[in-house]
Amino acid sequence: MQSSLISKVQKAHQYATEPERVHVESLRVRFDGDNSSHIITYADGCWSCDCEFFQGWRTCSHTMALPKLMSDMVEAPAARGFATV
């Protein structure tokens, strides 16, 4: 392996131990829920989900779960009168 590639692999390992360097600015995922799949997006600090519950409450189990799945690399949705996970 070339030395330049070796140094990139080493740097990648270093970066992987420093999650504070990563700032997610936008994200689009498909979340396979119990009843169907949903599209969840995150942009400009705001979450969106195409599930029916999100339309009325501006939060849902999908948008509450993603920050936990991503080790809090993205901002959790604002709670509206109830606790988040």
mmCIF file as gemmi writes it, N, C-alpha and C atoms, coordinates in Angstrom:
data_model
loop_
_atom_site.group_PDB
_atom_site.id
_atom_site.type_symbol
_atom_site.label_atom_id
_atom_site.label_alt_id
_atom_site.label_comp_id
_atom_site.label_asym_id
_atom_site.label_entity_id
_atom_site.label_seq_id
_atom_site.pdbx_PDB_ins_code
_atom_site.Cartn_x
_atom_site.Cartn_y
_atom_site.Cartn_z
_atom_site.occupancy
_atom_site.B_iso_or_equiv
_atom_site.pdbx_formal_charge
_atom_site.auth_seq_id
_atom_site.auth_asym_id
_atom_site.pdbx_PDB_model_num
ATOM 1 N N . MET Axp A 1 ? 0.85 -1.174 0 1 0 ? 1 A 1
ATOM 2 C CA . MET Axp A 1 ? 0 0 0 1 0 ? 1 A 1
ATOM 3 C C . MET Axp A 1 ? 0.895 1.236 0 1 0 ? 1 A 1
ATOM 4 N N . GLN Axp A 2 ? 0.513 2.241 -0.77 1 0 ? 2 A 1
ATOM 5 C CA . GLN Axp A 2 ? 1.301 3.462 -0.834 1 0 ? 2 A 1
ATOM 6 C C . GLN Axp A 2 ? 1.248 4.197 0.499 1 0 ? 2 A 1
ATOM 7 N N . SER Axp A 3 ? 2.337 4.887 0.821 1 0 ? 3 A 1
ATOM 8 C CA . SER Axp A 3 ? 2.409 5.592 2.097 1 0 ? 3 A 1
ATOM 9 C C . SER Axp A 3 ? 1.357 6.694 2.198 1 0 ? 3 A 1
ATOM 10 N N . SER Axp A 4 ? 1 7.322 1.079 1 0 ? 4 A 1
ATOM 11 C CA . SER Axp A 4 ? -0.023 8.371 1.13 1 0 ? 4 A 1
ATOM 12 C C . SER Axp A 4 ? -1.388 7.786 1.502 1 0 ? 4 A 1
ATOM 13 N N . LEU Axp A 5 ? -1.689 6.589 1.017 1 0 ? 5 A 1
ATOM 14 C CA . LEU Axp A 5 ? -2.946 5.936 1.37 1 0 ? 5 A 1
ATOM 15 C C . LEU Axp A 5 ? -2.924 5.474 2.828 1 0 ? 5 A 1
ATOM 16 N N . ILE Axp A 6 ? -1.797 4.991 3.28 1 0 ? 6 A 1
ATOM 17 C CA . ILE Axp A 6 ? -1.658 4.572 4.68 1 0 ? 6 A 1
ATOM 18 C C . ILE Axp A 6 ? -1.935 5.743 5.608 1 0 ? 6 A 1
ATOM 19 N N . SER Axp A 7 ? -1.416 6.913 5.288 1 0 ? 7 A 1
ATOM 20 C CA . SER Axp A 7 ? -1.642 8.078 6.145 1 0 ? 7 A 1
ATOM 21 C C . SER Axp A 7 ? -3.12 8.475 6.141 1 0 ? 7 A 1
ATOM 22 N N . LYS Axp A 8 ? -3.809 8.291 5.022 1 0 ? 8 A 1
ATOM 23 C CA . LYS Axp A 8 ? -5.243 8.598 4.962 1 0 ? 8 A 1
ATOM 24 C C . LYS Axp A 8 ? -6.039 7.612 5.821 1 0 ? 8 A 1
ATOM 25 N N . VAL Axp A 9 ? -5.664 6.353 5.811 1 0 ? 9 A 1
ATOM 26 C CA . VAL Axp A 9 ? -6.322 5.347 6.644 1 0 ? 9 A 1
ATOM 27 C C . VAL Axp A 9 ? -6.113 5.684 8.114 1 0 ? 9 A 1
ATOM 28 N N . GLN Axp A 10 ? -4.903 6.072 8.474 1 0 ? 10 A 1
ATOM 29 C CA . GLN Axp A 10 ? -4.619 6.461 9.862 1 0 ? 10 A 1
ATOM 30 C C . GLN Axp A 10 ? -5.432 7.685 10.272 1 0 ? 10 A 1
ATOM 31 N N . LYS Axp A 11 ? -5.521 8.654 9.379 1 0 ? 11 A 1
ATOM 32 C CA . LYS Axp A 11 ? -6.298 9.86 9.669 1 0 ? 11 A 1
ATOM 33 C C . LYS Axp A 11 ? -7.774 9.517 9.817 1 0 ? 11 A 1
ATOM 34 N N . ALA Axp A 12 ? -8.287 8.61 9 1 0 ? 12 A 1
ATOM 35 C CA . ALA Axp A 12 ? -9.685 8.178 9.098 1 0 ? 12 A 1
ATOM 36 C C . ALA Axp A 12 ? -9.964 7.552 10.456 1 0 ? 12 A 1
ATOM 37 N N . HIS Axp A 13 ? -9.046 6.729 10.939 1 0 ? 13 A 1
ATOM 38 C CA . HIS Axp A 13 ? -9.199 6.129 12.269 1 0 ? 13 A 1
ATOM 39 C C . HIS Axp A 13 ? -9.203 7.206 13.35 1 0 ? 13 A 1
ATOM 40 N N . GLN Axp A 14 ? -8.348 8.205 13.223 1 0 ? 14 A 1
ATOM 41 C CA . GLN Axp A 14 ? -8.319 9.314 14.178 1 0 ? 14 A 1
ATOM 42 C C . GLN Axp A 14 ? -9.644 10.061 14.156 1 0 ? 14 A 1
ATOM 43 N N . TYR Axp A 15 ? -10.131 10.409 12.968 1 0 ? 15 A 1
ATOM 44 C CA . TYR Axp A 15 ? -11.397 11.135 12.844 1 0 ? 15 A 1
ATOM 45 C C . TYR Axp A 15 ? -12.55 10.346 13.454 1 0 ? 15 A 1
ATOM 46 N N . ALA Axp A 16 ? -12.539 9.031 13.288 1 0 ? 16 A 1
ATOM 47 C CA . ALA Axp A 16 ? -13.616 8.193 13.816 1 0 ? 16 A 1
ATOM 48 C C . ALA Axp A 16 ? -13.687 8.24 15.335 1 0 ? 16 A 1
ATOM 49 N N . THR Axp A 17 ? -12.602 8.606 15.984 1 0 ? 17 A 1
ATOM 50 C CA . THR Axp A 17 ? -12.605 8.713 17.455 1 0 ? 17 A 1
ATOM 51 C C . THR Axp A 17 ? -12.919 10.126 17.921 1 0 ? 17 A 1
ATOM 52 N N . GLU Axp A 18 ? -13.167 11.045 16.998 1 0 ? 18 A 1
ATOM 53 C CA . GLU Axp A 18 ? -13.437 12.438 17.324 1 0 ? 18 A 1
ATOM 54 C C . GLU Axp A 18 ? -14.751 12.901 16.688 1 0 ? 18 A 1
ATOM 55 N N . PRO Axp A 19 ? -15.894 12.373 17.163 1 0 ? 19 A 1
ATOM 56 C CA . PRO Axp A 19 ? -17.17 12.72 16.533 1 0 ? 19 A 1
ATOM 57 C C . PRO Axp A 19 ? -17.532 14.196 16.654 1 0 ? 19 A 1
ATOM 58 N N . GLU Axp A 20 ? -16.908 14.908 17.571 1 0 ? 20 A 1
ATOM 59 C CA . GLU Axp A 20 ? -17.202 16.339 17.717 1 0 ? 20 A 1
ATOM 60 C C . GLU Axp A 20 ? -16.774 17.136 16.484 1 0 ? 20 A 1
ATOM 61 N N . ARG Axp A 21 ? -15.996 16.535 15.606 1 0 ? 21 A 1
ATOM 62 C CA . ARG Axp A 21 ? -15.57 17.2 14.371 1 0 ? 21 A 1
ATOM 63 C C . ARG Axp A 21 ? -16.681 17.202 13.309 1 0 ? 21 A 1
ATOM 64 N N . VAL Axp A 22 ? -17.661 16.326 13.478 1 0 ? 22 A 1
ATOM 65 C CA . VAL Axp A 22 ? -18.691 16.135 12.461 1 0 ? 22 A 1
ATOM 66 C C . VAL Axp A 22 ? -19.935 16.929 12.822 1 0 ? 22 A 1
ATOM 67 N N . HIS Axp A 23 ? -20.443 17.681 11.854 1 0 ? 23 A 1
ATOM 68 C CA . HIS Axp A 23 ? -21.647 18.487 12.046 1 0 ? 23 A 1
ATOM 69 C C . HIS Axp A 23 ? -22.591 18.201 10.879 1 0 ? 23 A 1
ATOM 70 N N . VAL Axp A 24 ? -23.645 17.469 11.162 1 0 ? 24 A 1
ATOM 71 C CA . VAL Axp A 24 ? -24.607 17.122 10.116 1 0 ? 24 A 1
ATOM 72 C C . VAL Axp A 24 ? -25.452 18.347 9.815 1 0 ? 24 A 1
ATOM 73 N N . GLU Axp A 25 ? -25.439 18.79 8.571 1 0 ? 25 A 1
ATOM 74 C CA . GLU Axp A 25 ? -26.196 19.961 8.155 1 0 ? 25 A 1
ATOM 75 C C . GLU Axp A 25 ? -27.501 19.581 7.474 1 0 ? 25 A 1
ATOM 76 N N . SER Axp A 26 ? -27.501 18.455 6.791 1 0 ? 26 A 1
ATOM 77 C CA . SER Axp A 26 ? -28.735 17.962 6.189 1 0 ? 26 A 1
ATOM 78 C C . SER Axp A 26 ? -28.649 16.449 6.092 1 0 ? 26 A 1
ATOM 79 N N . LEU Axp A 27 ? -29.836 15.849 6.054 1 0 ? 27 A 1
ATOM 80 C CA . LEU Axp A 27 ? -29.904 14.394 6.091 1 0 ? 27 A 1
ATOM 81 C C . LEU Axp A 27 ? -31.245 13.971 5.516 1 0 ? 27 A 1
ATOM 82 N N . ARG Axp A 28 ? -31.27 12.87 4.788 1 0 ? 28 A 1
ATOM 83 C CA . ARG Axp A 28 ? -32.522 12.285 4.286 1 0 ? 28 A 1
ATOM 84 C C . ARG Axp A 28 ? -32.39 10.787 4.454 1 0 ? 28 A 1
ATOM 85 N N . VAL Axp A 29 ? -33.339 10.203 5.175 1 0 ? 29 A 1
ATOM 86 C CA . VAL Axp A 29 ? -33.291 8.766 5.408 1 0 ? 29 A 1
ATOM 87 C C . VAL Axp A 29 ? -34.674 8.151 5.204 1 0 ? 29 A 1
ATOM 88 N N . ARG Axp A 30 ? -34.674 6.867 4.895 1 0 ? 30 A 1
ATOM 89 C CA . ARG Axp A 30 ? -35.903 6.089 4.887 1 0 ? 30 A 1
ATOM 90 C C . ARG Axp A 30 ? -35.92 5.304 6.187 1 0 ? 30 A 1
ATOM 91 N N . PHE Axp A 31 ? -36.981 5.434 6.936 1 0 ? 31 A 1
ATOM 92 C CA . PHE Axp A 31 ? -37.135 4.766 8.22 1 0 ? 31 A 1
ATOM 93 C C . PHE Axp A 31 ? -38.227 3.721 8.061 1 0 ? 31 A 1
ATOM 94 N N . ASP Axp A 32 ? -37.889 2.449 8.251 1 0 ? 32 A 1
ATOM 95 C CA . ASP Axp A 32 ? -38.868 1.377 8.135 1 0 ? 32 A 1
ATOM 96 C C . ASP Axp A 32 ? -39.588 1.233 9.469 1 0 ? 32 A 1
ATOM 97 N N . GLY Axp A 33 ? -40.759 1.842 9.574 1 0 ? 33 A 1
ATOM 98 C CA . GLY Axp A 33 ? -41.554 1.793 10.788 1 0 ? 33 A 1
ATOM 99 C C . GLY Axp A 33 ? -42.329 0.491 10.902 1 0 ? 33 A 1
ATOM 100 N N . ASP Axp A 34 ? -43.114 0.365 11.967 1 0 ? 34 A 1
ATOM 101 C CA . ASP Axp A 34 ? -43.907 -0.845 12.165 1 0 ? 34 A 1
ATOM 102 C C . ASP Axp A 34 ? -44.981 -1.008 11.1 1 0 ? 34 A 1
ATOM 103 N N . ASN Axp A 35 ? -45.572 0.092 10.652 1 0 ? 35 A 1
ATOM 104 C CA . ASN Axp A 35 ? -46.683 0.022 9.703 1 0 ? 35 A 1
ATOM 105 C C . ASN Axp A 35 ? -46.272 0.284 8.261 1 0 ? 35 A 1
ATOM 106 N N . SER Axp A 36 ? -45.301 1.149 8.061 1 0 ? 36 A 1
ATOM 107 C CA . SER Axp A 36 ? -44.833 1.458 6.707 1 0 ? 36 A 1
ATOM 108 C C . SER Axp A 36 ? -43.503 2.194 6.799 1 0 ? 36 A 1
ATOM 109 N N . SER Axp A 37 ? -42.939 2.483 5.655 1 0 ? 37 A 1
ATOM 110 C CA . SER Axp A 37 ? -41.687 3.244 5.604 1 0 ? 37 A 1
ATOM 111 C C . SER Axp A 37 ? -42.006 4.73 5.542 1 0 ? 37 A 1
ATOM 112 N N . HIS Axp A 38 ? -41.115 5.529 6.114 1 0 ? 38 A 1
ATOM 113 C CA . HIS Axp A 38 ? -41.301 6.979 6.128 1 0 ? 38 A 1
ATOM 114 C C . HIS Axp A 38 ? -40.006 7.658 5.713 1 0 ? 38 A 1
ATOM 115 N N . ILE Axp A 39 ? -40.139 8.825 5.117 1 0 ? 39 A 1
ATOM 116 C CA . ILE Axp A 39 ? -38.979 9.636 4.753 1 0 ? 39 A 1
ATOM 117 C C . ILE Axp A 39 ? -38.816 10.711 5.823 1 0 ? 39 A 1
ATOM 118 N N . ILE Axp A 40 ? -37.64 10.735 6.417 1 0 ? 40 A 1
ATOM 119 C CA . ILE Axp A 40 ? -37.316 11.724 7.439 1 0 ? 40 A 1
ATOM 120 C C . ILE Axp A 40 ? -36.188 12.582 6.887 1 0 ? 40 A 1
ATOM 121 N N . THR Axp A 41 ? -36.335 13.895 7.043 1 0 ? 41 A 1
ATOM 122 C CA . THR Axp A 41 ? -35.286 14.817 6.611 1 0 ? 41 A 1
ATOM 123 C C . THR Axp A 41 ? -34.883 15.708 7.772 1 0 ? 41 A 1
ATOM 124 N N . TYR Axp A 42 ? -33.661 16.182 7.692 1 0 ? 42 A 1
ATOM 125 C CA . TYR Axp A 42 ? -33.118 17.13 8.664 1 0 ? 42 A 1
ATOM 126 C C . TYR Axp A 42 ? -32.355 18.168 7.869 1 0 ? 42 A 1
ATOM 127 N N . ALA Axp A 43 ? -32.736 19.432 8.016 1 0 ? 43 A 1
ATOM 128 C CA . ALA Axp A 43 ? -32.052 20.514 7.307 1 0 ? 43 A 1
ATOM 129 C C . ALA Axp A 43 ? -32.221 21.8 8.102 1 0 ? 43 A 1
ATOM 130 N N . ASP Axp A 44 ? -31.159 22.566 8.182 1 0 ? 44 A 1
ATOM 131 C CA . ASP Axp A 44 ? -31.182 23.853 8.879 1 0 ? 44 A 1
ATOM 132 C C . ASP Axp A 44 ? -31.697 23.725 10.311 1 0 ? 44 A 1
ATOM 133 N N . GLY Axp A 45 ? -31.355 22.612 10.977 1 0 ? 45 A 1
ATOM 134 C CA . GLY Axp A 45 ? -31.738 22.406 12.364 1 0 ? 45 A 1
ATOM 135 C C . GLY Axp A 45 ? -33.186 21.982 12.556 1 0 ? 45 A 1
ATOM 136 N N . CYS Axp A 46 ? -33.897 21.664 11.464 1 0 ? 46 A 1
ATOM 137 C CA . CYS Axp A 46 ? -35.313 21.288 11.562 1 0 ? 46 A 1
ATOM 138 C C . CYS Axp A 46 ? -35.541 19.877 11.027 1 0 ? 46 A 1
ATOM 139 N N . TRP Axp A 47 ? -36.36 19.132 11.738 1 0 ? 47 A 1
ATOM 140 C CA . TRP Axp A 47 ? -36.746 17.786 11.343 1 0 ? 47 A 1
ATOM 141 C C . TRP Axp A 47 ? -38.065 17.812 10.577 1 0 ? 47 A 1
ATOM 142 N N . SER Axp A 48 ? -38.247 16.818 9.723 1 0 ? 48 A 1
ATOM 143 C CA . SER Axp A 48 ? -39.515 16.617 9.041 1 0 ? 48 A 1
ATOM 144 C C . SER Axp A 48 ? -39.681 15.117 8.803 1 0 ? 48 A 1
ATOM 145 N N . CYS Axp A 49 ? -40.913 14.671 8.909 1 0 ? 49 A 1
ATOM 146 C CA . CYS Axp A 49 ? -41.231 13.264 8.642 1 0 ? 49 A 1
ATOM 147 C C . CYS Axp A 49 ? -42.551 13.24 7.891 1 0 ? 49 A 1
ATOM 148 N N . ASP Axp A 50 ? -42.696 12.295 6.989 1 0 ? 50 A 1
ATOM 149 C CA . ASP Axp A 50 ? -43.938 12.231 6.226 1 0 ? 50 A 1
ATOM 150 C C . ASP Axp A 50 ? -45.032 11.41 6.91 1 0 ? 50 A 1
ATOM 151 N N . CYS Axp A 51 ? -44.803 10.994 8.169 1 0 ? 51 A 1
ATOM 152 C CA . CYS Axp A 51 ? -45.841 10.236 8.871 1 0 ? 51 A 1
ATOM 153 C C . CYS Axp A 51 ? -46.961 11.168 9.336 1 0 ? 51 A 1
ATOM 154 N N . GLU Axp A 52 ? -48.128 10.587 9.521 1 0 ? 52 A 1
ATOM 155 C CA . GLU Axp A 52 ? -49.306 11.36 9.894 1 0 ? 52 A 1
ATOM 156 C C . GLU Axp A 52 ? -49.142 12.049 11.256 1 0 ? 52 A 1
ATOM 157 N N . PHE Axp A 53 ? -48.517 11.367 12.219 1 0 ? 53 A 1
ATOM 158 C CA . PHE Axp A 53 ? -48.369 11.949 13.554 1 0 ? 53 A 1
ATOM 159 C C . PHE Axp A 53 ? -47.53 13.222 13.511 1 0 ? 53 A 1
ATOM 160 N N . PHE Axp A 54 ? -46.464 13.218 12.724 1 0 ? 54 A 1
ATOM 161 C CA . PHE Axp A 54 ? -45.591 14.396 12.632 1 0 ? 54 A 1
ATOM 162 C C . PHE Axp A 54 ? -46.35 15.608 12.101 1 0 ? 54 A 1
ATOM 163 N N . GLN Axp A 55 ? -47.274 15.389 11.188 1 0 ? 55 A 1
ATOM 164 C CA . GLN Axp A 55 ? -48.005 16.505 10.591 1 0 ? 55 A 1
ATOM 165 C C . GLN Axp A 55 ? -48.772 17.298 11.636 1 0 ? 55 A 1
ATOM 166 N N . GLY Axp A 56 ? -49.269 16.638 12.656 1 0 ? 56 A 1
ATOM 167 C CA . GLY Axp A 56 ? -50.024 17.333 13.693 1 0 ? 56 A 1
ATOM 168 C C . GLY Axp A 56 ? -49.186 17.799 14.871 1 0 ? 56 A 1
ATOM 169 N N . TRP Axp A 57 ? -48.135 17.048 15.203 1 0 ? 57 A 1
ATOM 170 C CA . TRP Axp A 57 ? -47.358 17.315 16.416 1 0 ? 57 A 1
ATOM 171 C C . TRP Axp A 57 ? -45.981 17.919 16.165 1 0 ? 57 A 1
ATOM 172 N N . ARG Axp A 58 ? -45.524 17.907 14.912 1 0 ? 58 A 1
ATOM 173 C CA . ARG Axp A 58 ? -44.187 18.417 14.541 1 0 ? 58 A 1
ATOM 174 C C . ARG Axp A 58 ? -43.058 17.628 15.204 1 0 ? 58 A 1
ATOM 175 N N . THR Axp A 59 ? -43.35 16.442 15.667 1 0 ? 59 A 1
ATOM 176 C CA . THR Axp A 59 ? -42.377 15.47 16.167 1 0 ? 59 A 1
ATOM 177 C C . THR Axp A 59 ? -43.022 14.099 16.065 1 0 ? 59 A 1
ATOM 178 N N . CYS Axp A 60 ? -42.236 13.055 16.131 1 0 ? 60 A 1
ATOM 179 C CA . CYS Axp A 60 ? -42.772 11.696 16.063 1 0 ? 60 A 1
ATOM 180 C C . CYS Axp A 60 ? -41.712 10.724 16.558 1 0 ? 60 A 1
ATOM 181 N N . SER Axp A 61 ? -42.086 9.468 16.672 1 0 ? 61 A 1
ATOM 182 C CA . SER Axp A 61 ? -41.14 8.467 17.156 1 0 ? 61 A 1
ATOM 183 C C . SER Axp A 61 ? -39.938 8.328 16.22 1 0 ? 61 A 1
ATOM 184 N N . HIS Axp A 62 ? -40.145 8.562 14.936 1 0 ? 62 A 1
ATOM 185 C CA . HIS Axp A 62 ? -39.05 8.436 13.961 1 0 ? 62 A 1
ATOM 186 C C . HIS Axp A 62 ? -38.011 9.542 14.161 1 0 ? 62 A 1
ATOM 187 N N . THR Axp A 63 ? -38.497 10.793 14.302 1 0 ? 63 A 1
ATOM 188 C CA . THR Axp A 63 ? -37.561 11.908 14.476 1 0 ? 63 A 1
ATOM 189 C C . THR Axp A 63 ? -36.94 11.915 15.868 1 0 ? 63 A 1
ATOM 190 N N . MET Axp A 64 ? -37.599 11.311 16.843 1 0 ? 64 A 1
ATOM 191 C CA . MET Axp A 64 ? -37.004 11.21 18.173 1 0 ? 64 A 1
ATOM 192 C C . MET Axp A 64 ? -35.948 10.105 18.219 1 0 ? 64 A 1
ATOM 193 N N . ALA Axp A 65 ? -36.122 9.056 17.439 1 0 ? 65 A 1
ATOM 194 C CA . ALA Axp A 65 ? -35.189 7.926 17.455 1 0 ? 65 A 1
ATOM 195 C C . ALA Axp A 65 ? -33.884 8.216 16.71 1 0 ? 65 A 1
ATOM 196 N N . LEU Axp A 66 ? -33.953 8.965 15.617 1 0 ? 66 A 1
ATOM 197 C CA . LEU Axp A 66 ? -32.757 9.173 14.793 1 0 ? 66 A 1
ATOM 198 C C . LEU Axp A 66 ? -31.584 9.808 15.525 1 0 ? 66 A 1
ATOM 199 N N . PRO Axp A 67 ? -31.764 10.865 16.339 1 0 ? 67 A 1
ATOM 200 C CA . PRO Axp A 67 ? -30.6 11.402 17.059 1 0 ? 67 A 1
ATOM 201 C C . PRO Axp A 67 ? -29.953 10.365 17.973 1 0 ? 67 A 1
ATOM 202 N N . LYS Axp A 68 ? -30.751 9.481 18.558 1 0 ? 68 A 1
ATOM 203 C CA . LYS Axp A 68 ? -30.204 8.425 19.4 1 0 ? 68 A 1
ATOM 204 C C . LYS Axp A 68 ? -29.452 7.398 18.572 1 0 ? 68 A 1
ATOM 205 N N . LEU Axp A 69 ? -30.005 7.056 17.422 1 0 ? 69 A 1
ATOM 206 C CA . LEU Axp A 69 ? -29.329 6.114 16.538 1 0 ? 69 A 1
ATOM 207 C C . LEU Axp A 69 ? -28.003 6.673 16.031 1 0 ? 69 A 1
ATOM 208 N N . MET Axp A 70 ? -27.949 7.982 15.874 1 0 ? 70 A 1
ATOM 209 C CA . MET Axp A 70 ? -26.753 8.63 15.338 1 0 ? 70 A 1
ATOM 210 C C . MET Axp A 70 ? -25.857 9.166 16.446 1 0 ? 70 A 1
ATOM 211 N N . SER Axp A 71 ? -26.006 8.638 17.646 1 0 ? 71 A 1
ATOM 212 C CA . SER Axp A 71 ? -25.18 9.041 18.79 1 0 ? 71 A 1
ATOM 213 C C . SER Axp A 71 ? -25.212 10.548 19.005 1 0 ? 71 A 1
ATOM 214 N N . ASP Axp A 72 ? -26.392 11.138 18.849 1 0 ? 72 A 1
ATOM 215 C CA . ASP Axp A 72 ? -26.6 12.563 19.071 1 0 ? 72 A 1
ATOM 216 C C . ASP Axp A 72 ? -25.742 13.453 18.164 1 0 ? 72 A 1
ATOM 217 N N . MET Axp A 73 ? -25.405 12.963 16.963 1 0 ? 73 A 1
ATOM 218 C CA . MET Axp A 73 ? -24.655 13.778 16.007 1 0 ? 73 A 1
ATOM 219 C C . MET Axp A 73 ? -25.55 14.814 15.344 1 0 ? 73 A 1
ATOM 220 N N . VAL Axp A 74 ? -26.849 14.644 15.48 1 0 ? 74 A 1
ATOM 221 C CA . VAL Axp A 74 ? -27.812 15.63 14.989 1 0 ? 74 A 1
ATOM 222 C C . VAL Axp A 74 ? -28.642 16.097 16.17 1 0 ? 74 A 1
ATOM 223 N N . GLU Axp A 75 ? -29.157 17.29 16.064 1 0 ? 75 A 1
ATOM 224 C CA . GLU Axp A 75 ? -29.938 17.895 17.132 1 0 ? 75 A 1
ATOM 225 C C . GLU Axp A 75 ? -31.276 17.184 17.285 1 0 ? 75 A 1
ATOM 226 N N . ALA Axp A 76 ? -31.637 16.877 18.52 1 0 ? 76 A 1
ATOM 227 C CA . ALA Axp A 76 ? -32.927 16.236 18.787 1 0 ? 76 A 1
ATOM 228 C C . ALA Axp A 76 ? -34.048 17.225 18.519 1 0 ? 76 A 1
ATOM 229 N N . PRO Axp A 77 ? -35.209 16.74 18.083 1 0 ? 77 A 1
ATOM 230 C CA . PRO Axp A 77 ? -36.328 17.657 17.861 1 0 ? 77 A 1
ATOM 231 C C . PRO Axp A 77 ? -36.781 18.279 19.173 1 0 ? 77 A 1
ATOM 232 N N . ALA Axp A 78 ? -37.265 19.485 19.114 1 0 ? 78 A 1
ATOM 233 C CA . ALA Axp A 78 ? -37.742 20.173 20.307 1 0 ? 78 A 1
ATOM 234 C C . ALA Axp A 78 ? -38.972 19.478 20.858 1 0 ? 78 A 1
ATOM 235 N N . ALA Axp A 79 ? -38.978 19.267 22.163 1 0 ? 79 A 1
ATOM 236 C CA . ALA Axp A 79 ? -40.127 18.628 22.808 1 0 ? 79 A 1
ATOM 237 C C . ALA Axp A 79 ? -41.269 19.633 22.893 1 0 ? 79 A 1
ATOM 238 N N . ARG Axp A 80 ? -42.468 19.152 22.659 1 0 ? 80 A 1
ATOM 239 C CA . ARG Axp A 80 ? -43.645 20.035 22.735 1 0 ? 80 A 1
ATOM 240 C C . ARG Axp A 80 ? -44.557 19.521 23.838 1 0 ? 80 A 1
ATOM 241 N N . GLY Axp A 81 ? -44.142 19.746 25.082 1 0 ? 81 A 1
ATOM 242 C CA . GLY Axp A 81 ? -44.974 19.374 26.204 1 0 ? 81 A 1
ATOM 243 C C . GLY Axp A 81 ? -44.825 17.952 26.672 1 0 ? 81 A 1
ATOM 244 N N . PHE Axp A 82 ? -43.828 17.222 26.154 1 0 ? 82 A 1
ATOM 245 C CA . PHE Axp A 82 ? -43.593 15.872 26.638 1 0 ? 82 A 1
ATOM 246 C C . PHE Axp A 82 ? -42.111 15.553 26.478 1 0 ? 82 A 1
ATOM 247 N N . ALA Axp A 83 ? -41.671 14.527 27.192 1 0 ? 83 A 1
ATOM 248 C CA . ALA Axp A 83 ? -40.255 14.157 27.184 1 0 ? 83 A 1
ATOM 249 C C . ALA Axp A 83 ? -39.902 13.398 25.931 1 0 ? 83 A 1
ATOM 250 N N . THR Axp A 84 ? -38.686 13.63 25.443 1 0 ? 84 A 1
ATOM 251 C CA . THR Axp A 84 ? -38.177 12.841 24.322 1 0 ? 84 A 1
ATOM 252 C C . THR Axp A 84 ? -37.428 11.653 24.882 1 0 ? 84 A 1
ATOM 253 N N . VAL Axp A 85 ? -37.099 10.695 24.027 1 0 ? 85 A 1
ATOM 254 C CA . VAL Axp A 85 ? -36.405 9.483 24.458 1 0 ? 85 A 1
ATOM 255 C C . VAL Axp A 85 ? -34.984 9.773 24.845 1 0 ? 85 A 1
